[in-house]
Amino acid sequence: MTLEGRTAIVTGGGRGIGKAIAKRLAGAGANVVIASRKKEVLDATANELSGLGGRVHAFPCHVGRADQLEALAAETERVFGPVDILVNNSATNIGQGPALQVTDEALVKTMEVNVLAAHRLIRRLVPGMIERQRGSVINIASIAGLRPQDGGLVYSFTKAGLLMMTRVWAVEFGRHNVRVNAICPGLIQTDFSAYFWQNEQYMAQLTASQPIPRVGQADEIGGMALYLASDDSSFVTGQAFVVDGGATTR
Ligand SMILES: NC(=O)c1ccc[n+]([C@@H]2O[C@H](COP(=O)([O-])OP(=O)(O)OC[C@H]3O[C@@H](n4cnc5c(N)ncnc54)[C@H](OP(=O)(O)O)[C@@H]3O)[C@@H](O)[C@H]2O)c1
């Protein structure tokens, strides 16, 4: 799967799943801009991933801010040219807890980062993809968007929203050869999910019920993202790919 000459943006590309995706895309030859809030993390990752094939450029950006998203798009075009691949991966989970205790502020802020950022980047970048009749958008959702979780009202709502938006975007952009897909990871061993994989009781339950009885690794999402970014998936759009060790089979 080659991505030679392609330009990609991966939000949250400094660590975790986003870093694994950036590594796969750069390894296939794409030039990749990684973007999130912490400049030092991004710089270290850009450094680590240099020499894989494509170039990796770090750009600090709070994805909940419209002006910073515009700056990210403009910087990517300036450094690498028009964007072919957009990976909406950054997310927050500040609103975890009983539904009746969720504040308006937690709900709105989570929506800004987990949903509105993708909408804004798509509105900014997809017109160019349509003009060039080529593009792949990959939204990192979650199995939490497929089934309810106790205490997960806000996070699950944003991921479910992202999944439906993925399908609507796919319907509208497909005729222009711009594809939009989502990946729904199960439990993957990153900072984000440390609360779960560091919890022995939770892990005992998971290994008893999940067909592949272990926590997943970020690169196991990276491989799926590379497939969706590449022309190998040229007839695939509007889908949600579940990568969860079989957790949702029962
Ligand atoms: N790990 C799992 O078990 C799991 C399961 C299902 C879905 N997911 C999804 O996978 C994606 C990646 O998560 P992960 O597990 O890799 O977590 P992670 O290692 O904690 O990474 C989260 C990334 O999001 C960035 N981010 C957070 N808030 C941001 C903001 N306001 N603006 C810009 N970037 C922001 C972080 O960078 P900064 O802190 O530098 O901003 C970081 O790079 C998320 O969409 C998450 O919902 C994860």
The ligand as an SDF file (V2000), in Angstrom:
LIG
                    3D

 48 52  0  0  0  0  0  0  0  0999 V2000
   -7.5150    3.8280   23.8600 N   0  0  0  0  0  0  0  0  0  0  0  0
   -8.6910    3.2920   23.7220 C   0  0  0  0  0  0  0  0  0  0  0  0
   -9.0190    2.2810   24.3940 O   0  0  0  0  0  0  0  0  0  0  0  0
   -9.6900    3.8550   22.7400 C   0  0  0  0  0  0  0  0  0  0  0  0
  -10.8660    3.1300   22.5070 C   0  0  0  0  0  0  0  0  0  0  0  0
  -11.7860    3.6280   21.6050 C   0  0  0  0  0  0  0  0  0  0  0  0
  -11.5490    4.8020   20.9460 C   0  0  0  0  0  0  0  0  0  0  0  0
  -10.4010    5.5090   21.1810 N   0  0  0  0  0  0  0  0  0  0  0  0
  -10.2170    6.7580   20.4380 C   0  0  0  0  0  0  0  0  0  0  0  0
   -8.9310    6.7750   19.8560 O   0  0  0  0  0  0  0  0  0  0  0  0
   -8.5130    8.1330   19.6740 C   0  0  0  0  0  0  0  0  0  0  0  0
   -7.1030    8.3010   20.2000 C   0  0  0  0  0  0  0  0  0  0  0  0
   -7.0780    8.0080   21.5700 O   0  0  0  0  0  0  0  0  0  0  0  0
   -5.8160    7.3340   22.2710 P   0  0  0  0  0  0  0  0  0  0  0  0
   -6.2880    6.1270   22.9290 O   0  0  0  0  0  0  0  0  0  0  0  0
   -4.6730    7.2710   21.3490 O   0  0  0  0  0  0  0  0  0  0  0  0
   -5.5390    8.3940   23.4340 O   0  0  0  0  0  0  0  0  0  0  0  0
   -4.2840    9.2750   23.8410 P   0  0  0  0  0  0  0  0  0  0  0  0
   -3.0240    8.4850   23.7420 O   0  0  0  0  0  0  0  0  0  0  0  0
   -4.6500    9.8940   25.1480 O   0  0  0  0  0  0  0  0  0  0  0  0
   -4.2760   10.3740   22.7210 O   0  0  0  0  0  0  0  0  0  0  0  0
   -5.2790   11.3600   22.6140 C   0  0  0  0  0  0  0  0  0  0  0  0
   -4.7570   12.3970   21.6380 C   0  0  0  0  0  0  0  0  0  0  0  0
   -5.7300   13.4370   21.4990 O   0  0  0  0  0  0  0  0  0  0  0  0
   -5.0530   14.6760   21.6270 C   0  0  0  0  0  0  0  0  0  0  0  0
   -5.9780   15.6840   22.1250 N   0  0  0  0  0  0  0  0  0  0  0  0
   -6.7610   15.6370   23.2340 C   0  0  0  0  0  0  0  0  0  0  0  0
   -7.4420   16.7930   23.3780 N   0  0  0  0  0  0  0  0  0  0  0  0
   -7.0620   17.5830   22.3290 C   0  0  0  0  0  0  0  0  0  0  0  0
   -7.3910   18.8940   21.9210 C   0  0  0  0  0  0  0  0  0  0  0  0
   -8.2600   19.6420   22.6090 N   0  0  0  0  0  0  0  0  0  0  0  0
   -6.8110   19.3900   20.7920 N   0  0  0  0  0  0  0  0  0  0  0  0
   -5.9310   18.6390   20.0940 C   0  0  0  0  0  0  0  0  0  0  0  0
   -5.6000   17.3950   20.4090 N   0  0  0  0  0  0  0  0  0  0  0  0
   -6.1440   16.8720   21.5270 C   0  0  0  0  0  0  0  0  0  0  0  0
   -3.9040   14.4000   22.6080 C   0  0  0  0  0  0  0  0  0  0  0  0
   -2.8320   15.3230   22.4390 O   0  0  0  0  0  0  0  0  0  0  0  0
   -2.5380   16.5940   23.4020 P   0  0  0  0  0  0  0  0  0  0  0  0
   -2.7490   16.1650   24.7880 O   0  0  0  0  0  0  0  0  0  0  0  0
   -1.1390   16.9760   23.0320 O   0  0  0  0  0  0  0  0  0  0  0  0
   -3.5030   17.6520   22.9320 O   0  0  0  0  0  0  0  0  0  0  0  0
   -3.4690   13.0150   22.1420 C   0  0  0  0  0  0  0  0  0  0  0  0
   -2.5580   13.1010   21.0800 O   0  0  0  0  0  0  0  0  0  0  0  0
   -9.5740    8.9860   20.3730 C   0  0  0  0  0  0  0  0  0  0  0  0
  -10.4740    9.4610   19.4190 O   0  0  0  0  0  0  0  0  0  0  0  0
  -10.2670    8.0080   21.2930 C   0  0  0  0  0  0  0  0  0  0  0  0
  -11.6030    8.3970   21.5600 O   0  0  0  0  0  0  0  0  0  0  0  0
   -9.4720    5.0640   22.0580 C   0  0  0  0  0  0  0  0  0  0  0  0
  1  2  1  0
  2  3  2  0
  2  4  1  0
  4  5  1  0
  4 48  2  0
  5  6  2  0
  6  7  1  0
  7  8  2  0
  8  9  1  0
  8 48  1  0
  9 10  1  0
  9 46  1  0
 10 11  1  0
 11 12  1  0
 11 44  1  0
 12 13  1  0
 13 14  1  0
 14 15  2  0
 14 16  1  0
 14 17  1  0
 17 18  1  0
 18 19  2  0
 18 20  1  0
 18 21  1  0
 21 22  1  0
 22 23  1  0
 23 24  1  0
 23 42  1  0
 24 25  1  0
 25 26  1  0
 25 36  1  0
 26 27  1  0
 26 35  1  0
 27 28  2  0
 28 29  1  0
 29 30  1  0
 29 35  2  0
 30 31  1  0
 30 32  2  0
 32 33  1  0
 33 34  2  0
 34 35  1  0
 36 37  1  0
 36 42  1  0
 37 38  1  0
 38 39  2  0
 38 40  1  0
 38 41  1  0
 42 43  1  0
 44 45  1  0
 44 46  1  0
 46 47  1  0
M  CHG  2   8   1  16  -1
M  END
$$$$
